[in-house]
């Protein structure tokens, strides 16, 4: 399969994307990669790697522009038509690639994918599904920031897509879904949250009710659904807290020789926790609902993270994620309670 990689996106481009692409090609013999970006810079970066055995599965597609983090996502699609993000998505639209991976501007990726690829039949809004470590594995949070003001019907769509993705990629029994809220009772939360609860109860999913933030990491559900505004704040909060706690632990450990000795004894445990919570392992976040496989990697992705984002794209293609989503959404069109109102 062919995967288009935005090689100019991210904090460490093109070094990390190129190195990650080389790793992926070595690990996944069935993958071909189209590196999209400034041809001169990409050729220079590739010269640092031994790609002699990989040449048949590696191509460069030139793009003269790069979307900066200060750019507006929607404006970048209009003004920077030759950006590496847009050109990579164009390859999926034309059928030359089956998936796209980018560590670049999230808003630009969401806007370009939605405008160029359109949404799947039955899907009104695409959403970002983020895998997060928890007791006994991981859970999927959806939406991670693509939709700041969705309707209750959109939330139902997110829940269905999240369930499909979790079950297809991680396997196991039917995924349980929880609505992120300030209390577990059906009457808690805003009017929007109450409407979402009512819609989710009737949806073709295994709905477990509301779930509070402090209970998520015990993994009472496999999929946590919310609007993108709430989801993005949640994600950035836990990421910031995790980094802060690492700093606090280091500061406290260094205050005495006894603590330093104890930390050395616990080194293996510390490394295990670090590995378990690393974003590198999961690689990328799928943009679910668009008519093509799109994986958003973290902006500061290392080569390992890029390699794993490519792995995520490969898995989504092999598991026919989009076909499964369309099939799972079909019952919603047959139920008038879940049809989008004209004013929505």
C-alpha positions in Angstrom: 0.0 0.0 0.0 1.1 3.6 -0.6 1.2 6.1 2.2 1.7 9.8 1.6 3.9 11.4 4.4 3.9 15.2 4.9 7.7 15.4 5.3 7.7 19.1 6.1 5.2 19.0 9.0 6.2 19.0 12.7 8.9 20.5 14.9 11.7 18.3 13.6 11.0 18.3 9.9 12.3 17.0 7.6 14.7 15.0 9.8 12.2 13.1 11.9 9.7 12.4 9.0 12.4 11.1 6.7 14.1 9.0 9.4 10.7 7.6 10.5 9.8 6.8 6.9 13.1 4.9 6.4 12.3 2.9 9.6 8.8 2.1 8.5 10.0 0.9 5.1 12.4 -1.5 6.8 9.8 -2.8 9.2 6.8 -3.0 6.8 7.7 -4.6 3.5 4.1 -4.1 2.1 4.3 -0.3 2.5 5.4 2.3 -0.1 6.0 5.9 1.0 5.5 9.1 -0.9 7.5 11.8 0.8 5.9 15.2 0.2 7.8 18.4 0.6 10.8 20.4 -0.7 12.6 18.1 -3.1 16.1 19.5 -2.5 15.8 19.3 1.3 14.3 15.8 1.2 17.0 14.5 -1.1 19.6 16.0 1.2 18.1 14.4 4.2 17.7 11.0 2.5 21.4 11.0 1.7 22.1 10.6 5.4 20.4 7.2 5.4 21.2 3.9 3.6 18.1 3.6 1.4 19.7 1.4 -1.4 17.4 -1.5 -0.6 14.4 0.8 -0.3 14.5 2.8 -3.4 11.7 0.9 -5.2 9.3 1.7 -2.4 10.2 5.4 -1.8 9.3 8.4 -3.9 9.6 12.2 -3.4 6.7 14.5 -4.5 7.7 18.1 -4.5 5.7 20.8 -2.6 7.0 24.3 -2.5 5.1 25.6 0.5 4.8 24.7 4.2 2.0 25.5 6.6 3.3 27.4 9.6 1.9 27.0 13.1 0.8 30.6 13.0 -1.3 30.0 9.9 -5.1 29.6 10.1 -6.1 26.1 9.2 -8.8 27.0 6.7 -6.8 29.9 5.2 -3.8 27.7 4.7 -5.9 25.4 2.4 -6.9 28.4 0.3 -3.7 30.3 0.2 -1.1 27.6 0.3 -2.4 25.2 -2.3 1.1 23.8 -2.8 1.8 23.1 0.8 3.1 19.7 1.8 -0.1 18.9 3.8 -2.4 19.8 0.9 -0.3 17.9 -1.7 -0.2 14.8 0.5 -4.0 14.8 0.9 -4.3 15.4 -2.9 -2.5 12.1 -3.4 -5.2 10.3 -1.3 -7.9 12.1 -3.2 -6.5 11.0 -6.6 -6.1 7.4 -5.4 -2.3 7.5 -5.7 -2.0 6.9 -1.9 -4.3 5.0 0.4 -3.5 7.1 3.5 -1.8 10.3 4.6 0.4 10.9 7.7 1.3 14.4 9.0 2.9 15.8 12.2 2.1 19.3 10.9 -0.6 21.9 11.6 -3.7 20.1 13.0 -6.2 22.7 11.8 -4.7 22.6 8.3 -4.9 18.8 8.2 -8.5 18.7 9.4 -9.6 21.5 7.0 -7.7 20.1 4.0 -8.9 16.6 4.6 -12.6 17.7 5.1 -12.6 20.0 2.1 -10.6 17.8 -0.3 -11.7 14.3 0.7 -15.2 15.1 2.0 -16.8 13.1 4.8 -18.0 9.5 4.5 -21.6 8.8 3.7 -23.7 9.4 6.7 -21.0 11.4 8.5 -21.5 15.2 9.0 -18.3 15.9 11.0 -14.9 14.2 11.2 -13.3 13.8 14.6 -9.9 13.1 16.1 -9.6 9.9 18.1 -6.8 9.8 20.6 -5.5 6.7 22.3 -4.6 7.3 26.0 -3.0 4.9 28.4 -5.1 3.6 31.3 -5.3 0.7 33.7 -5.2 -2.5 31.7 -4.5 -0.9 28.3 -5.7 2.2 26.6 -9.0 4.0 25.9 -9.9 6.2 22.9 -10.9 9.8 23.5 -13.0 11.3 20.7 -13.2 14.2 19.7 -9.6 15.4 20.5 -10.1 18.9 19.0 -11.5 18.8 15.4 -15.0 20.1 16.4 -15.4 22.8 19.0 -19.1 23.2 18.8 -20.8 19.9 17.6 -24.4 19.0 17.8 -25.7 16.0 19.9 -26.1 14.2 16.6 -22.5 14.7 15.8 -21.5 13.4 19.2 -23.4 10.2 18.4 -21.5 9.9 15.2 -18.2 10.3 17.1 -19.2 7.6 19.5 -20.0 5.2 16.6 -16.7 5.9 14.8 -14.7 5.6 18.0 -16.3 2.2 18.8 -15.5 1.0 15.3 -11.9 2.1 15.4 -11.2 0.7 18.9 -12.7 -2.7 18.0 -11.0 -2.9 14.7 -7.5 -1.8 15.8 -7.4 -3.1 19.4 -9.8 -6.0 19.1 -11.7 -7.5 22.1 -15.3 -7.4 22.9 -17.7 -4.6 21.8 -16.3 -1.3 23.0 -18.1 0.4 25.9 -18.8 4.1 25.4 -18.9 6.8 28.1 -19.9 10.5 27.8 -17.4 12.8 29.5 -19.4 14.9 32.0 -19.2 16.5 35.5 -21.3 13.7 37.1 -22.4 10.2 36.4 -26.2 10.9 36.8 -28.2 11.4 33.6 -29.4 14.8 34.9 -25.9 16.2 35.3 -24.2 18.7 33.0 -25.3 21.3 30.6 -28.4 21.1 28.4 -26.1 20.0 25.6 -24.7 17.1 27.7 -28.2 16.0 28.6 -29.2 16.0 25.0 -26.1 14.0 24.1 -26.9 11.5 26.8 -30.4 10.9 25.5 -29.2 10.5 21.9 -26.4 8.1 22.9 -28.9 5.9 24.8 -30.7 5.2 21.5 -27.5 4.8 19.4 -26.2 1.4 18.1 -23.4 1.4 20.6 -22.7 -0.1 24.0 -23.4 3.1 26.0 -22.3 3.0 29.6 -23.6 6.5 30.6 -21.7 9.5 31.9 -18.1 9.3 33.1 -16.2 11.8 35.2 -12.7 12.9 34.5 -11.2 11.4 37.6 -12.6 7.9 36.8 -11.4 7.7 33.2 -8.0 6.2 33.9 -9.5 3.2 35.7 -10.8 2.3 32.2 -14.5 1.7 33.0 -15.1 2.2 29.2 -13.0 1.8 26.0 -14.3 5.0 24.3 -14.8 8.4 25.9 -16.8 10.8 23.8 -17.0 14.6 24.1 -16.9 17.8 22.1 -13.6 18.8 20.6 -13.3 21.9 22.9 -13.6 19.8 26.1 -11.5 17.0 24.6 -8.6 19.2 23.6 -8.5 20.9 27.0 -8.5 17.5 28.7 -5.7 16.2 26.5 -3.5 19.3 27.0 -4.1 19.3 30.7 -3.1 15.7 31.3 -0.1 16.1 29.0 1.0 19.2 31.0 0.4 17.5 34.3 2.5 14.5 33.3 5.4 16.7 32.3 5.1 18.7 35.5 5.1 15.6 37.7 8.2 14.3 36.0 9.9 17.6 36.9 8.6 17.5 40.4 9.9 14.0 41.0 13.3 14.8 39.7 13.5 17.9 41.9 12.5 15.9 45.0 14.8 13.0 44.3 17.8 15.2 44.0 17.3 16.7 47.4 19.2 13.9 49.3 21.6 11.0 48.6 19.2 8.6 50.1 16.4 9.6 47.6 18.9 9.3 44.7 19.8 5.8 45.8 16.2 4.9 46.1 15.5 6.3 42.6 18.3 4.1 41.2 16.6 1.1 42.6 13.3 2.2 41.0 14.9 3.0 37.7 13.2 0.1 35.9 9.8 1.1 37.2 10.3 4.7 36.1 11.3 3.6 32.7 8.3 1.3 32.4 5.9 4.1 33.3 7.7 6.5 30.8 7.3 3.9 28.1 3.7 3.3 28.9 2.8 7.0 28.8 4.9 7.9 25.8 3.0 9.3 22.8 5.7 7.6 20.6 4.2 4.2 21.1 0.8 5.1 19.6 2.3 7.3 16.9 -0.6 9.1 15.6 -4.3 10.1 16.0 -6.8 9.1 13.3 -9.1 11.7 11.8 -12.2 9.6 11.6 -15.0 10.3 9.3 -13.2 11.6 6.2 -13.2 9.7 2.9 -9.6 8.6 3.2 -7.3 7.4 6.0 -5.6 10.4 7.8 -3.3 10.1 10.7 -2.2 13.1 12.7 1.2 12.6 14.5 2.3 14.8 17.4 4.1 18.0 16.4 7.3 17.0 18.2 7.3 13.5 16.9 10.6 11.6 16.9 11.5 9.1 14.1 10.0 6.3 16.2 6.7 8.2 16.5 6.6 8.8 12.8 7.3 5.2 12.1 4.4 4.2 14.5 2.1 6.8 12.9 2.8 5.1 9.6 2.0 1.8 11.3 -1.3 3.2 12.5 -2.2 4.3 8.9 -1.2 0.8 7.6 -3.5 -0.8 10.2 -6.4 1.5 9.4 -6.1 0.6 5.7 -5.7 -3.2 6.3 -8.7 -3.2 8.7 -11.0 -1.3 6.2 -11.8 1.3 8.9 -13.9 3.5 6.6 -16.0 0.7 5.3 -16.8 -0.4 8.8 -17.7 3.1 9.9 -20.1 3.5 7.0 -21.7 0.2 7.8 -22.0 1.0 11.5 -23.6 4.4 10.8 -26.3 2.8 8.6 -28.8 2.2 11.5 -28.7 5.9 12.4 -30.2 6.8 9.0 -32.9 4.3 9.6 -33.8 5.9 12.9 -35.5 9.3 12.6 -34.4 10.3 16.1 -30.8 10.5 15.0 -31.3 12.4 11.7 -29.7 15.9 11.7 -32.3 18.6 11.9 -32.3 21.2 9.1 -31.3 23.9 11.5 -28.3 22.0 12.8 
